[in-house]
Amino acid sequence: MSVAEKLRQNPLFAGAGEEAIREVARVAVAYQYAPGEVLLTQDRGGELLHLLTSGAVRISRLGSGQLERTVSELYAPDLVGETALLLGGERSATVTATMPTTTLALHRPHLEVIARRDPTLLWNLASILAQRVCDLNDELIAAGHSTDAALVHVVSGLYAQRLKAGLADAHILPLGYAELMERMATSRETVSRSLKRFQTRGLLSMNDGRLHLLQPDALVAFDPEGD
């Protein structure tokens, strides 16, 4: 697959003109990352936008007490590094590859020039940022309601990412007890009780340290408040 074809798959270039895509293909730099390798580091400056062309990454942040918390997972085709790129400040999170991952990196000066020629890129970037803000709001609301609501939010969000990436095993999530405890900010006992409630309903199961969604659509639509 050519660089231009990879770019067309990325949401940043939805509806973008061929001239913009050709220019980005000309200046973008290809990177490869092994599992566990860091693409971007929190609190460090940076003016580089990574367009994921294959693989997946974990977004994490250091909070109080220097405890690292996973915020989300992203799968190709997607992008990371947009916040620092736009604001010109430090990175708000650390981005780590969770599987072999390739990216096309774009420097801020190049993006500025290309976006002036094709404003579609700015609209797409604004749409991506708005969706991420909505996702964060949903997470905060879910966490404030109940453990079950928080679990549904974490699971459905990751499932949606894997579906979008076209993974054949999208319903098998790389989430064990440790990952769920971290994402839901709660104890193993609390996670275990919540999982048991969903297992009893036949919605999911935990096998070999991974979460299997037995009825993905039903789980995503599940309303803990209305149960």
Sine and cosine of phi, psi and omega as CSV:
sin_phi,cos_phi,sin_psi,cos_psi,sin_omega,cos_omega
0.00,0.00,0.73,-0.68,-0.02,-1.00
-0.96,0.28,0.27,-0.96,0.03,-1.00
-0.87,0.49,-0.67,0.74,0.00,-1.00
-0.88,0.48,-0.64,0.77,0.01,-1.00
-0.92,0.40,-0.62,0.79,0.06,-1.00
-0.90,0.44,-0.64,0.77,0.00,-1.00
-0.91,0.42,-0.63,0.77,-0.02,-1.00
-0.89,0.46,-0.41,0.91,0.01,-1.00
-0.98,0.20,-0.30,0.95,-0.06,-1.00
-0.99,0.14,0.68,-0.74,-0.03,-1.00
-0.87,0.50,-0.37,0.93,0.02,-1.00
-0.90,0.44,-0.45,0.89,-0.10,-1.00
-0.94,-0.33,0.29,0.96,0.05,-1.00
-0.88,0.47,0.87,-0.49,0.01,-1.00
0.98,0.21,0.07,1.00,-0.01,-1.00
-0.96,0.29,0.45,-0.89,0.00,-1.00
-0.96,0.27,0.36,-0.93,-0.03,-1.00
-0.90,0.44,-0.54,0.84,0.00,-1.00
-0.90,0.44,-0.68,0.74,0.02,-1.00
-0.90,0.44,-0.68,0.74,-0.01,-1.00
-0.91,0.43,-0.67,0.75,0.02,-1.00
-0.90,0.44,-0.64,0.77,-0.02,-1.00
-0.93,0.38,-0.67,0.74,0.04,-1.00
-0.90,0.44,-0.67,0.74,0.03,-1.00
-0.86,0.50,-0.52,0.86,-0.02,-1.00
-0.96,0.28,-0.60,0.80,-0.13,-0.99
-0.98,-0.22,-0.25,0.97,-0.04,-1.00
-0.92,0.38,0.55,-0.84,-0.01,-1.00
-0.93,-0.37,0.75,-0.66,-0.03,-1.00
-1.00,0.07,0.69,-0.72,0.05,-1.00
-0.78,-0.63,0.45,-0.89,0.10,-0.99
-0.79,-0.62,0.66,-0.75,-0.02,-1.00
-0.74,-0.67,0.68,-0.73,0.08,-1.00
-1.00,0.06,0.35,-0.94,0.05,-1.00
-0.82,0.58,0.75,-0.67,-0.02,-1.00
1.00,-0.03,-0.17,0.99,0.00,-1.00
-0.99,0.14,0.64,-0.77,-0.09,-1.00
-1.00,-0.02,0.78,-0.62,0.07,-1.00
-1.00,0.06,-0.72,0.69,-0.06,-1.00
-0.68,-0.74,0.55,-0.83,-0.06,-1.00
-0.87,-0.50,0.74,-0.67,0.00,-1.00
-0.84,0.54,0.62,-0.79,0.07,-1.00
0.95,0.30,0.09,1.00,0.11,-0.99
-0.98,-0.21,0.57,-0.82,0.02,-1.00
-0.94,0.34,0.34,-0.94,0.03,-1.00
-0.01,-1.00,0.60,-0.80,0.03,-1.00
-0.79,-0.62,0.64,0.77,-0.06,-1.00
-0.85,-0.52,0.78,-0.63,0.06,-1.00
-0.97,-0.26,0.80,-0.60,0.02,-1.00
-0.98,-0.21,0.83,-0.56,0.11,-0.99
-0.99,-0.15,0.91,-0.42,-0.03,-1.00
-0.96,0.28,0.85,-0.53,0.02,-1.00
-0.96,-0.26,-0.32,0.95,0.14,-0.99
-0.32,-0.95,0.39,-0.92,0.05,-1.00
1.00,0.00,-0.34,-0.94,-0.06,-1.00
-0.43,-0.90,0.39,-0.92,-0.01,-1.00
-0.70,-0.72,0.38,-0.92,0.08,-1.00
-0.94,-0.34,0.73,-0.68,0.04,-1.00
-0.98,-0.20,0.83,-0.55,-0.03,-1.00
-0.69,-0.72,0.40,-0.92,0.00,-1.00
-0.71,-0.70,0.55,-0.83,0.11,-0.99
-1.00,0.01,0.82,-0.57,0.00,-1.00
-0.96,-0.28,-0.42,-0.91,0.02,-1.00
-0.89,0.46,0.62,-0.78,-0.03,-1.00
0.96,0.27,0.21,0.98,0.00,-1.00
0.85,0.52,0.53,0.85,0.07,-1.00
-1.00,0.04,0.79,-0.61,-0.02,-1.00
-1.00,0.08,0.72,-0.70,-0.01,-1.00
-0.78,-0.62,0.77,-0.64,0.06,-1.00
-0.95,0.31,0.78,-0.62,-0.01,-1.00
-1.00,-0.07,-0.69,0.72,-0.02,-1.00
-0.23,-0.97,0.12,-0.99,0.14,-0.99
-0.83,-0.55,0.60,-0.80,0.02,-1.00
-0.79,-0.61,0.62,-0.79,0.01,-1.00
-0.88,-0.47,0.48,-0.88,0.09,-1.00
-0.92,0.40,0.61,-0.79,0.02,1.00
-1.00,0.02,0.81,-0.58,0.05,-1.00
-0.42,-0.91,-0.21,-0.98,-0.01,-1.00
-0.55,-0.83,0.44,-0.90,0.05,-1.00
-0.65,-0.76,0.44,-0.90,0.03,-1.00
0.99,-0.10,0.15,0.99,-0.11,-0.99
-0.95,0.30,-0.51,0.86,-0.07,-1.00
-0.91,0.40,-0.80,0.60,0.01,-1.00
-0.91,0.42,-0.53,0.85,0.01,-1.00
-0.89,0.46,-0.68,0.74,-0.04,-1.00
-0.98,0.22,-0.67,0.75,-0.08,-1.00
-1.00,0.07,-0.34,0.94,0.01,-1.00
0.96,0.29,0.33,0.94,-0.02,-1.00
-0.94,-0.34,-0.49,-0.87,-0.02,-1.00
-1.00,0.09,0.38,-0.93,0.03,-1.00
-0.91,0.42,0.68,-0.74,-0.01,-1.00
-1.00,0.02,-0.15,0.99,-0.04,-1.00
-0.39,-0.92,0.25,-0.97,0.10,-1.00
-0.98,-0.19,0.66,-0.75,-0.01,-1.00
-0.88,-0.47,0.85,-0.53,-0.08,-1.00
-0.80,-0.60,0.71,-0.71,0.04,-1.00
-0.93,0.36,0.69,-0.72,0.04,-1.00
-0.96,-0.28,-0.10,0.99,0.07,-1.00
-0.40,-0.92,0.17,-0.99,0.06,-1.00
-0.79,0.61,0.82,-0.57,-0.15,-0.99
-0.72,-0.69,0.65,-0.76,0.09,-1.00
-0.85,-0.53,0.53,-0.85,0.01,-1.00
-0.66,-0.75,0.31,-0.95,0.23,-0.97
-0.90,-0.43,0.87,-0.50,-0.09,-1.00
-0.98,-0.18,0.64,-0.77,-0.05,-1.00
-0.79,-0.61,0.80,-0.60,0.01,-1.00
-0.99,0.17,0.49,-0.87,-0.07,-1.00
-0.82,0.57,-0.73,0.68,-0.01,-1.00
-0.85,0.53,-0.62,0.79,0.02,-1.00
-0.91,0.40,-0.69,0.72,-0.01,-1.00
-0.90,0.44,-0.63,0.77,0.00,-1.00
-0.86,0.50,-0.72,0.69,-0.02,-1.00
-0.90,0.43,-0.72,0.70,-0.06,-1.00
-0.93,0.37,-0.62,0.78,-0.02,-1.00
-0.92,0.39,-0.52,0.86,0.06,-1.00
-0.91,0.42,-0.56,0.83,0.01,-1.00
-0.98,0.20,-0.53,0.85,-0.03,-1.00
-0.71,-0.71,1.00,0.01,-0.04,-1.00
-0.88,0.47,-0.20,0.98,0.05,-1.00
-0.82,0.58,-0.58,0.81,-0.01,-1.00
-0.89,0.47,-0.63,0.78,0.00,-1.00
-0.93,0.38,-0.66,0.75,0.04,-1.00
-0.89,0.45,-0.67,0.74,0.02,-1.00
-0.90,0.44,-0.66,0.75,0.00,-1.00
-0.91,0.42,-0.65,0.76,0.05,-1.00
-0.89,0.46,-0.64,0.77,0.02,-1.00
-0.91,0.42,-0.66,0.75,0.02,-1.00
-0.89,0.45,-0.70,0.71,0.00,-1.00
-0.91,0.42,-0.66,0.75,0.01,-1.00
-0.89,0.46,-0.65,0.76,0.01,-1.00
-0.91,0.42,-0.60,0.80,-0.01,-1.00
-0.94,0.34,-0.56,0.83,0.09,-1.00
-0.91,0.42,-0.67,0.74,0.04,-1.00
-0.88,0.47,-0.66,0.75,0.02,-1.00
-0.89,0.46,-0.65,0.76,0.02,-1.00
-0.91,0.41,-0.67,0.75,0.05,-1.00
-0.88,0.48,-0.68,0.74,0.02,-1.00
-0.88,0.48,-0.63,0.78,0.00,-1.00
-0.90,0.43,-0.69,0.72,0.00,-1.00
-0.90,0.43,-0.65,0.76,0.01,-1.00
-0.91,0.41,-0.70,0.72,-0.01,-1.00
-0.89,0.46,-0.68,0.73,-0.02,-1.00
-0.90,0.44,-0.51,0.86,0.00,-1.00
-0.98,0.19,-0.30,0.95,-0.03,-1.00
-0.99,0.11,-0.88,0.48,-0.06,-1.00
-0.24,-0.97,0.24,-0.97,0.05,-1.00
-0.89,0.45,-0.65,0.76,0.00,-1.00
-0.89,0.45,-0.64,0.77,0.03,-1.00
-0.90,0.43,-0.64,0.77,0.03,-1.00
-0.90,0.43,-0.65,0.76,0.02,-1.00
-0.90,0.44,-0.71,0.70,0.02,-1.00
-0.87,0.50,-0.66,0.75,-0.01,-1.00
-0.90,0.44,-0.73,0.68,-0.01,-1.00
-0.89,0.46,-0.74,0.67,-0.07,-1.00
-0.93,0.38,-0.72,0.69,-0.04,-1.00
-0.92,0.39,-0.57,0.82,0.03,-1.00
-0.91,0.43,-0.70,0.71,0.01,-1.00
-0.93,0.36,-0.63,0.78,0.03,-1.00
-0.88,0.48,-0.67,0.74,0.01,-1.00
-0.89,0.45,-0.64,0.77,0.03,-1.00
-0.89,0.46,-0.68,0.73,-0.03,-1.00
-0.94,0.34,-0.58,0.81,0.08,-1.00
-0.89,0.45,-0.71,0.70,-0.02,-1.00
-0.88,0.48,-0.54,0.84,0.00,-1.00
-0.98,0.20,-0.13,0.99,0.04,-1.00
0.97,0.24,0.43,0.90,-0.01,-1.00
-0.96,0.27,0.72,-0.69,-0.02,-1.00
-0.91,0.41,-0.52,0.86,0.00,-1.00
-0.96,-0.27,0.67,0.75,-0.05,-1.00
-0.84,0.54,-0.45,0.89,-0.05,-1.00
-0.99,0.15,-0.11,0.99,0.04,-1.00
-0.97,-0.23,0.95,-0.31,-0.14,-0.99
-0.99,-0.14,0.67,-0.74,0.03,-1.00
-0.98,0.22,0.87,0.50,-0.02,-1.00
-0.80,-0.60,0.90,-0.44,0.14,-0.99
-0.96,-0.29,-0.18,-0.98,-0.01,-1.00
-0.87,0.49,-0.69,0.73,-0.05,-1.00
-0.88,0.47,-0.69,0.72,-0.01,-1.00
-0.92,0.40,-0.65,0.76,0.01,-1.00
-0.92,0.39,-0.64,0.77,0.05,-1.00
-0.86,0.51,-0.67,0.74,-0.01,-1.00
-0.93,0.38,-0.74,0.67,-0.06,-1.00
-0.92,0.38,-0.56,0.83,-0.05,-1.00
-1.00,-0.09,-0.09,1.00,0.02,-1.00
0.81,0.59,0.78,0.62,-0.01,-1.00
-0.54,-0.84,0.00,-1.00,-0.09,-1.00
-0.99,0.10,0.26,-0.97,0.04,-1.00
-0.89,0.46,-0.63,0.78,-0.01,-1.00
-0.88,0.47,-0.67,0.75,0.00,-1.00
-0.92,0.39,-0.68,0.73,0.05,-1.00
-0.88,0.48,-0.69,0.73,-0.02,-1.00
-0.88,0.48,-0.67,0.74,0.01,-1.00
-0.91,0.42,-0.66,0.75,0.00,-1.00
-0.91,0.41,-0.70,0.72,0.03,-1.00
-0.87,0.50,-0.65,0.76,-0.03,-1.00
-0.88,0.47,-0.61,0.79,0.02,-1.00
-0.89,0.45,-0.65,0.76,0.01,-1.00
-0.97,0.26,-0.55,0.83,0.05,-1.00
-0.91,0.42,-0.63,0.78,0.02,-1.00
-0.88,0.48,-0.55,0.84,0.02,-1.00
-0.99,0.14,-0.04,1.00,0.01,-1.00
0.96,0.27,0.41,0.91,-0.05,-1.00
-1.00,-0.03,-0.45,0.89,-0.03,-1.00
-0.39,-0.92,0.18,-0.98,0.10,-0.99
-0.52,-0.85,0.39,-0.92,0.04,-1.00
-0.93,-0.37,0.90,-0.43,-0.01,-1.00
-0.73,-0.68,0.75,-0.66,0.07,-1.00
0.80,0.60,0.61,0.79,0.05,-1.00
0.96,0.28,0.25,0.97,0.04,-1.00
-0.78,-0.63,0.50,-0.87,-0.04,-1.00
-1.00,-0.06,0.85,-0.53,0.01,-1.00
-0.97,-0.23,0.85,-0.53,0.04,-1.00
-1.00,0.04,0.92,-0.40,-0.05,-1.00
-0.99,0.11,-0.53,0.85,0.07,-1.00
-0.71,-0.71,0.97,0.23,-0.11,-0.99
-0.82,0.57,-0.73,0.69,-0.05,-1.00
-0.90,0.44,-0.64,0.77,0.00,-1.00
-0.92,0.38,-0.60,0.80,0.00,-1.00
-0.93,0.37,-0.70,0.72,0.00,-1.00
-0.88,0.48,-0.60,0.80,-0.04,-1.00
-1.00,0.08,-0.09,1.00,-0.09,-1.00
-0.91,0.42,0.71,-0.70,0.01,-1.00
-0.91,-0.42,0.98,-0.18,-0.01,-1.00
-0.86,0.51,-0.51,0.86,-0.03,-1.00
-0.95,0.32,-0.44,0.90,-0.05,-1.00
-0.99,-0.13,0.05,1.00,-0.05,-1.00
-0.96,0.27,0.00,0.00,0.00,0.00
